[in-house]
Amino acid sequence: MKRREFVALIGGAVAAWPRLAYAQQTSDRVRRIGALMAYTKDDPEDQQRVAAFQAGLKQSGWIEGRNIQGDYRWYAGDVDRARSAAKELVGLKPDVILVGASIGLVTLRQETRSIPLVFVAVTDPVGLGLVESLARPGGNATGFTFFEFSVGTKLLEALQQIAPRVRRIALMYTPNSPVYSQYLGAIDAIGPSTGMTLIKTPVRDASEIESAIEAVGREPDSGLMVMPEPFFPVHRKLIVELAARYKLPTIYPFRSFTADGGLMSYSVDVVDLYQRAAGYVDRILKGSPVADMPVQQPTKYELVINLKTAKALGLEVPPSLLARADEVIE
């Protein structure tokens, strides 16, 4: 080899060393992932979601304590807690934040427009002004949507099928939700055609839940529909217990209610969404721009019926409804 070629080769290698060293440092450093979860730390449903998310990360080579550090916070469906936890997470300067439900995403967007956010179970992120479009969200947030607003009509129709004697249905919601009015609006649109009286029932805490269900239970031929908001699963044992006490046919938007003794639920498989969200976090950590990653819609829905509860309420489940059920609890 000529001296000039040798010097050029060595010079090129030396020039490349800083880039190689930087690449090695980047790949080896522990990445920080924040998570703002919608329920509570000891809630079995949220534990399943965290486990599914971590399993998805592991499949992509991200392992807690080795190359990632997870910082988890829970806000229990409460707006004030969400704000506090969002501020705390942003202060940790993570590489990406996972966030559950509309309340969590709204509060995080108020705290940061630069940290990438991967959301799960958010209803109408375009309408809320959180993304520009589903195909190209723009900004710093993308992820997985929840129900469309029309699901309220599906819940109502299913409740009518299983409890045809019901003439009054209380629509229980929390005014703190950023999307409650849209859900109620979709139900209002079909209200007159149902032949039922629909009673809007706002609640803000456990005592108001108890008072509201007691008031509904005092009226004959009444039923209850719980709206899809994270505030309610946090109080699901109380709601299920009160519905049983007052013999109220009730339909829920999450499977966990039915597993805990509720009559019936129609829901998105949210645990599946958390596992899929890990794939988006992986892509972001590897350099994919959030603005170009399309928002995905749910593909798995679950109709679950609790036959034991139906029997206790004196209800006979129509064969057509049983045939549609994805799971029957006996």
Summary of the structure (lengths in Angstrom):
residues: 330
radius of gyration: 24.0
end to end distance: 81.7
largest distance: 99.5
contacts: 1109
relative contact order: 0.13
helix: 47%
strand: 20%
